[in-house]
């Protein structure tokens, strides 16, 4: 009867300690490192073994009966390293010596050391056999309890005949049953903790998914806003184009009709003026159509680049022929400078380079009422400290109206200009800069912008001085 009371008391004590340990883990060690958690659990097993002995049944002055083997049974299933089981068994055995060093204490210490080694061997064997968790638990309960009885009987502290006849028939069933009960209670603790961990993980996952959905929704809303804005720009662009196309077409039709009429009162000077207006209107119309076609080809990926050697010294002459009359008409100074360090030729697509420069210079003259427009062709060393390369830079500088800082990021986008209304003062398709930027990228370069409202602008076309492949 005394064995039953003590063993039940030991079990209740271990359950209480397990519950307190679960609370400590939940509220104090949940964020600790894995090594701290591991060491804490090992110390807990050793403490439970010592606690069982402290509240054990004193069969005699030196002999103590208790459930010190239960922590070792639990450890056999819970730990992955066999050496940990040896450590727990030896440590619980050594803690027996804290109650006094005598023959029974030494036998108890030796018994736990043997059981620790046996638990390690049993664990390694069960892992090789790939038994399930329940099977491992039952085998650990039976094997360690039976070995414990055999050790007590043959270590000689209690006569074997007396132990087998009087003590073991009571202690072994109690130990087996209470070991099983405690294991089930501990397993329930573990399942509950796993459920909490899974709930916490699910909450984190749901929170992450909700955040991702919120970001996706924000991105979709932003994209929808961009599409709506793009649609608005395109609608505005089409309205502008209807105006831009109608004006030169009307001029061509009206003056062609006047020429076709047989009116003897018209002088040759008037007829020449009509022809000049028709020519200018046709050129404006062709420019608009070319811009739209070029943009369409770029967006479709069908614009081809044909590279060849381009004479750099000819660039100022070609551009002068194109813009000198416009500079004289607007009373604007047109200056060009070429860096003497530049090579004779540039391997690129000459027509596309001229197209970019014509677009940039055309804008410079369009938005400059007085002052100067400059073209500066220079050599620049670009790159990082480890790899620098020679680049040719075409600076188009004007003293015109400039571009507000908040609108500079939009002027290279198709269908967008600083002023997009139908009654724009300066006209044009608004596609020149977008086409120029895309062409510069196809040529392996890029365009930079520096501008200040009311103080002019600088557009810099950078192209690599690469050799023919």
Residue, then its C-alpha position, 0 to 999 in steps of 0.5 A: x500500500x505504501x508503494x502505491x501512495x508514493x508512486x502515485x505521489x511521484x506521478x502527481x509531482x511529475x505531472x505538476x512539474x511538467x505543467x509548470x515547465x510547459x508554462x515556462x516554455x510558453x511564456x519565458x522560453x518561446x523566443x529563446x534559442x534552440x540550444x537554450x531550449x535543449x539545455x533547459x529540457x535536459x536539466x528538467x529531466x535530471x531535476x525530475x529524477x532527483x525530485x522523484x528520489x526526494x519524495x520517494x519511499x524509504x524501504x529502509x534507512x538507505x534504500x529508496x523506491x521511486x519513479x526516477x526512471x520515468x524521466x529517462x523513459x520520456x527522454x528515450x522517445x523525446x531526444x534524437x541524440x543517444x549521448x543525451x540519454x547517457x548524460x541524463x541517466x548518469x546525471x540522475x544516477x549521480x544525483x542519488x549520491x546527494x542523499x548520502x553515499x552508501x552501498x544503496x546509493x552507489x547501487x542506485x547510481x550504477x543502476x541509472x548509468x546502466x539504464x542510460x546506456x541501455x536507453x541510448x542503445x534502445x533509441x538507436x535500434x528503434x530509429x534503425x527499425x523506423x518504429x512509430x512514436x507510440x510503438x517507441x514509447x511502449x517499448x521504452x516503458x517496458x524495456x527500461x522498467x524490466x531492466x530496472x527490476x533486474x538491476x535492483x535484483x542483481x546489484x545485491x542491495x536487496x536479496x533477489x529472492x525477497x525482491x522477486x517474491x515480495x517487492x517486484x510484483x507490486x512495484x513493476x505493475x505500478x511503475x508500468x501503469x504510472x509510466x504509461x499514464x504520465x507518458x499519455x499526459x505528457x503526450x497530451x501536453x505536447x499535442x496541445x503545444x503543437x496545436x498552439x504552434x500550428x495556430x500561431x504559424x497559421x496566424x502568421x501565414x494568414x497575416x502575411x497573406x493578408x499583407x500580400x493581398x493588400x499590397x497586390x490590391x494597392x498595386x492593382x489600384x495603382x496600375x488601374x490608375x496608371x492605365x486610366x491616366x494612360x488612356x486619358x493621355x492617349x485620348x488627349x493625344x488623339x484630340x491633339x493629333x486631329x488638330x495637328x493633322x487637320x491644320x496642314x491638311x486644310x492648308x494643303x487642300x485650300x492652297x492647292x484649290x487656289x492654285x488650281x483655279x484659273x485666276x489671271x490676277x494672281x502674280x507669280x509671287x503669290x503662286x510661289x507663296x502658295x506653293x511654299x505653304x503647301x510644301x511646309x504643311x506637307x513637311x509638317x504632316x510627314x513629320x507627324x506621320x513619321x513620328x507615329x510610325x516610328x513609335x509604333x515600330x519601337x513599341x512592336x520591337x520592329x525598329x531595326x538598327x543598321x550600324x556603320x562607320x559615321x563621320x563625326x565631323x560631318x554631323x555639324x554640317x548636316x545639322x547646320x543645313x537643317x536648322x540654320x534657316x530656322x535659327x535665322x527666322x527666330x533670330x536665335x544664335x546657333x553654335x556648334x562645337x566639336x571636341x578635338x580629342x574625338x576619333x574620326x568615325x563612330x560605329x553606329x546607325x547614322x540615320x538614327x543618331x541624326x534623327x535623335x539630334x534633329x528631335x532634340x534641336x527641333x525642341x530646343x528651337x521650338x521652345x527658345x524665343x531668344x538667346x542661343x541653342x548650342x550643340x556640343x559634341x565631346x568625349x567623356x570617360x564613363x564607368x566605375x573605377x575598375x572599368x572605364x570606357x570612352x563615350x561620345x556625348x552630344x549636348x543640346x543646350x538652349x536658353x528657352x523656357x525650361x521644364x518644371x522639375x515635377x514634369x521632367x520625369x514625364x516628358x520622355x513618356x509617349x503621349x505626355x508633354x508638359x502641356x497636353x491641352x489641345x490649344x498648346x502653344x507650340x504644337x507637335x506630336x509630343x512623341x519626339x523625346x519618347x522616340x529619341x529615348x528609345x532610339x538611344x537605348x537601341x544604340x546602346x546609350x541613353x539621354x540625360x536631362x538637366x533643366x530649370x524652368x525659365x532658364x533653359x535645358x540641356x539634353x545629353x545623348x550618350x553613345x559608346x565609342x564601340x568598335x565594329x564587331 
